[in-house]
Amino acid sequence: MIVDAIEEEPVVIEGVKIPLDTSKPNPNNIEYDNLYLDMNGIIYPCFHTEDRPSPTTFDEAFQCMFDYIDRLFVMVRPRKLLYMAIVEEERLLAEFEREGRNLPPKQESQVFDSNVITPGTQFMIVLSIALQYYIHLRLNNDPGWKNIKFWAQGSRLTRFGPKPGLHKIISYICLQRNLPGYDPNTCHCLYGLDADLIMLALATHEYCRAAR
């Protein structure tokens, strides 16, 4: 079934935005333990924006990503785990090419070339550092983040092999399910833009049986 998510909006007092307290109960009347983010579904839209100009610097791209993650975190409010499956760079580049995205001139932008989103580039190295900074910032300023554990699975890491982000997430869930003491009532929330997201999520219990 499809259900619209309730999103709380921050209060603005005399031009000052008051941050939401994500430690409070989820307004959707459901509490999630774990939130899994397929970063393909976050990084790509931040380079292909519809509601703001396309980023021209690393800082602008990172801020767009942080705003995106903030919005998802406020909606879901996980209580135990935030998992980020870092972008599958080659796949993202192919999506850029299929879309025929217009890139700003080189002299006007740090991110003029979609090749910045490939393994070993300065962009991907700085992205990793920026995400660490973002997490530490939220841990120190948002009470909803204080008890959260984090896991970042990059495309250059090999624990689960060279899989798309969504499949890395499913593999991680299966790994947890097979550990002693795992709570079978753990409530998971998966976010991504892949068409197979819904079917993989619904079949996770069968997938895990087959993966043992």
C-alpha positions in Angstrom: 0.0 0.0 0.0 1.0 3.6 -0.5 0.8 6.0 2.4 1.8 9.7 2.4 4.4 10.5 5.0 3.6 13.3 7.5 6.5 15.8 7.6 6.9 18.2 10.4 8.0 21.7 9.4 10.5 23.7 11.5 9.0 26.8 13.2 10.4 30.1 12.1 10.4 32.9 14.8 11.4 36.4 13.7 13.3 35.0 10.7 15.1 32.3 12.8 14.4 28.7 12.0 14.0 26.5 15.1 15.3 23.0 14.4 12.9 20.1 14.9 13.6 17.8 17.9 13.9 14.4 16.2 14.1 12.6 19.5 10.4 13.1 19.9 7.9 10.4 18.6 7.6 10.0 14.9 4.5 12.0 13.7 3.6 9.0 11.5 2.8 6.9 14.6 5.4 4.3 13.8 8.9 4.0 15.3 11.7 2.7 13.0 14.9 1.1 14.3 17.1 1.3 11.2 17.2 3.6 8.2 19.1 2.5 5.1 20.0 5.1 2.5 21.0 4.1 -1.0 23.2 7.2 -1.7 22.6 6.8 -5.4 19.2 8.2 -4.7 20.6 11.2 -2.9 23.8 12.2 -4.8 22.2 12.0 -8.2 19.2 14.3 -7.5 21.6 16.8 -5.9 23.5 17.1 -9.2 20.2 17.1 -11.1 18.2 19.5 -9.0 14.7 20.7 -10.0 14.0 23.2 -7.2 17.4 25.0 -7.1 20.3 25.8 -9.4 22.7 22.9 -10.1 25.7 23.0 -7.7 28.9 24.6 -9.1 31.1 23.8 -6.1 31.8 20.8 -3.9 30.4 22.8 -0.9 27.1 23.4 -2.7 26.8 19.8 -3.7 27.5 18.6 -0.2 25.0 21.0 1.4 22.3 19.8 -0.9 23.1 16.2 0.1 23.1 17.1 3.8 19.7 18.9 3.4 18.3 15.8 1.7 19.5 13.4 4.4 18.2 15.8 7.1 14.7 15.7 5.5 14.7 11.9 5.4 16.0 11.6 9.0 13.3 14.0 10.2 10.6 11.9 8.4 11.8 8.4 9.6 13.6 9.2 12.9 15.5 5.9 13.2 16.4 4.9 16.8 19.3 2.5 16.3 21.1 2.6 13.0 21.7 4.9 10.0 23.3 3.0 7.1 24.6 4.8 4.0 25.4 2.7 1.0 27.8 5.1 -0.8 27.2 5.8 -4.5 28.1 3.3 -7.2 30.0 5.8 -9.2 30.1 4.1 -12.6 26.3 3.6 -12.5 25.7 7.2 -11.6 27.9 8.4 -14.5 25.9 6.2 -16.9 22.7 7.8 -15.6 24.1 11.3 -16.2 24.9 10.3 -19.8 21.5 8.8 -20.4 19.8 12.0 -19.1 22.0 14.2 -21.3 22.5 16.6 -18.4 23.8 20.0 -19.4 27.0 20.7 -17.5 28.1 24.2 -16.7 31.4 25.4 -18.3 34.6 24.2 -16.7 35.8 27.6 -15.5 32.5 28.2 -13.6 32.2 25.0 -11.7 34.2 22.5 -9.6 31.7 19.9 -10.7 31.6 20.7 -14.4 32.4 17.2 -15.4 30.3 14.1 -14.3 33.6 12.2 -14.2 34.2 13.8 -10.8 31.9 11.1 -9.5 34.2 8.2 -10.2 36.5 6.1 -7.9 39.6 7.9 -6.5 38.6 11.4 -7.7 39.0 14.4 -5.4 35.2 14.7 -5.2 34.7 11.2 -3.9 37.6 11.6 -1.4 36.2 14.9 -0.1 32.7 13.5 0.0 33.8 10.8 2.4 35.3 13.5 4.7 32.3 15.7 4.3 29.9 12.9 5.4 32.0 12.3 8.5 31.9 16.0 9.3 28.1 16.0 8.7 27.6 13.0 11.1 29.7 14.6 13.8 27.8 17.9 13.5 24.5 16.2 13.9 25.6 14.0 16.8 26.6 17.2 18.6 23.5 19.2 17.8 20.5 17.0 17.3 19.2 14.9 20.2 17.6 12.4 17.8 21.1 11.4 16.6 22.8 10.8 19.9 22.1 7.0 20.2 22.4 6.2 16.5 25.0 3.8 15.2 26.4 4.5 11.7 27.6 2.4 8.9 29.0 3.7 5.6 29.4 1.1 2.8 31.4 2.5 -0.1 31.8 1.1 -3.6 35.5 0.7 -3.0 35.0 -1.5 0.0 34.7 -5.2 -0.7 32.9 -6.7 2.3 29.8 -7.3 0.2 31.4 -7.1 -3.2 30.8 -4.6 -6.0 27.0 -4.5 -5.7 24.6 -1.5 -6.3 23.7 0.4 -3.1 20.4 -1.3 -2.6 21.9 -4.8 -2.8 24.6 -3.8 -0.3 21.8 -2.7 2.1 19.9 -6.1 1.7 23.2 -8.0 2.2 23.8 -6.0 5.4 20.3 -6.7 6.7 20.8 -10.4 6.0 24.1 -10.4 7.9 22.4 -8.9 10.9 19.6 -11.4 10.8 22.0 -14.3 11.0 23.8 -13.0 14.1 22.9 -14.5 17.5 20.5 -12.4 19.5 19.1 -10.6 16.5 15.6 -9.1 17.3 13.2 -10.4 14.5 10.9 -7.5 15.3 13.5 -4.9 14.2 11.7 -2.3 12.0 13.6 -1.4 8.9 13.1 1.6 6.5 14.9 1.5 3.1 15.2 4.6 0.9 16.3 4.6 -2.7 15.2 5.4 -6.3 15.7 2.0 -7.8 12.6 0.4 -9.4 13.2 -2.9 -7.6 13.4 -1.3 -4.1 9.8 -2.3 -3.1 10.1 -6.0 -4.3 13.5 -6.5 -2.7 12.3 -5.0 0.6 9.2 -7.2 0.6 11.2 -10.3 -0.2 14.0 -9.6 2.3 13.1 -12.5 4.6 13.3 -15.0 1.6 16.5 -13.3 0.3 18.2 -13.8 3.6 17.3 -17.4 3.8 18.8 -18.0 0.3 21.9 -16.0 1.3 22.9 -18.1 4.3 
